[in-house]
Amino acid sequence: MTTKTVLRWNLRQLMAENGMFHTTDLVEPLHQRGVEISRQMVHRVATKAPQRINLDLLAALCDILSCTPNDLLELAREQVREATAVNDTGPGIGALRPIRARIRRPDQPD
């Protein structure tokens, strides 16, 4: 096994600690801080870790939730299993293996 460094996105946990249980609870506070994003985008940011984030949005989230970026983004190490080779014994599905077809003329015996 190897280890991999990842960033954990803790927005949902921080929202719950502040009594916000719906993603739409963030829409109005973000609007008050000048961050205009759709409800769908708020939902996406709250439910999945974003690959990139606008610094204005990050600052607004920290202000709304009274936290720091370190609270939202947590650096962690995870154990990763190395992938085993999938078709290392040849083509097939599980124990099933293809059988080579034999072509013969109908008038000739086996």
C-alpha positions in Angstrom: 0.0 0.0 0.0 1.1 3.6 -0.7 -0.1 6.8 0.8 -1.6 9.7 -1.1 -2.0 13.3 0.1 -5.5 14.7 -0.4 -7.5 17.8 0.6 -10.8 17.1 2.4 -13.6 19.6 1.9 -15.4 20.1 5.2 -18.1 22.6 4.1 -21.0 20.3 5.0 -19.7 19.7 8.5 -19.1 23.4 9.1 -22.6 24.2 7.8 -24.1 21.7 10.2 -22.2 23.1 13.1 -23.7 26.5 12.3 -27.2 25.2 12.0 -27.3 25.2 8.2 -28.7 21.9 7.0 -29.8 22.9 3.4 -27.5 24.0 0.7 -29.9 26.9 -0.1 -29.2 28.3 3.4 -25.9 29.7 1.9 -27.5 31.5 -1.1 -28.7 34.6 0.7 -25.6 35.1 3.0 -23.4 34.7 -0.1 -25.5 37.3 -1.9 -25.1 39.7 1.0 -21.4 39.4 0.7 -21.4 40.1 -3.1 -20.9 36.6 -4.3 -23.5 35.9 -7.0 -23.7 32.2 -7.8 -26.7 30.1 -8.7 -28.5 27.7 -6.3 -27.2 24.8 -8.4 -23.6 26.0 -8.1 -24.0 26.4 -4.3 -25.4 22.8 -4.2 -22.4 21.6 -6.2 -19.9 23.4 -4.0 -21.5 22.1 -0.8 -21.9 18.5 -1.8 -18.7 17.8 -3.7 -15.2 19.0 -3.2 -14.4 21.6 -5.8 -11.4 21.2 -8.0 -10.8 24.9 -7.9 -12.5 27.7 -5.9 -12.8 31.5 -6.3 -11.0 33.3 -3.5 -14.0 35.7 -3.1 -16.2 32.6 -2.5 -13.7 31.1 -0.1 -13.5 34.4 1.9 -17.3 34.7 2.0 -17.7 31.1 3.2 -15.1 31.7 5.9 -17.0 34.8 7.0 -20.4 33.2 7.0 -19.2 30.1 8.9 -16.7 32.0 11.2 -13.9 29.8 10.2 -10.5 29.8 8.4 -9.6 28.2 5.1 -7.7 25.6 7.2 -11.1 24.6 8.7 -12.7 24.2 5.2 -9.7 22.5 3.6 -8.0 19.8 5.6 -4.8 18.2 4.4 -4.8 14.4 5.0 -3.0 11.3 4.0 -5.0 8.3 2.8 -3.9 4.7 2.3 -4.2 3.6 -1.4 -4.1 0.0 -2.6 -2.1 -0.5 -5.7 -4.3 -1.7 -8.5 -3.8 -5.3 -9.6 -3.5 -6.1 -13.2 -6.9 -6.8 -14.6 -6.4 -9.3 -17.4 -3.2 -10.8 -16.2 -4.4 -14.4 -17.2 -5.7 -13.5 -20.6 -9.1 -12.3 -21.9 -12.2 -13.5 -20.2 -14.7 -12.8 -17.4 -13.7 -14.3 -14.1 -13.1 -18.0 -14.6 -14.8 -17.9 -18.1 -12.3 -18.0 -21.0 -13.1 -17.9 -24.7 -12.8 -21.1 -26.7 -11.2 -20.9 -30.1 -13.7 -21.6 -32.9 -13.0 -24.3 -35.4 -14.4 -23.8 -38.9 -15.2 -26.9 -40.9 -17.1 -27.8 -43.9 -20.5 -29.3 -43.3 -19.7 -32.4 -45.5 -16.5 -33.2 -43.6 -16.6 -35.2 -40.3 -14.7 -33.9 -37.2 
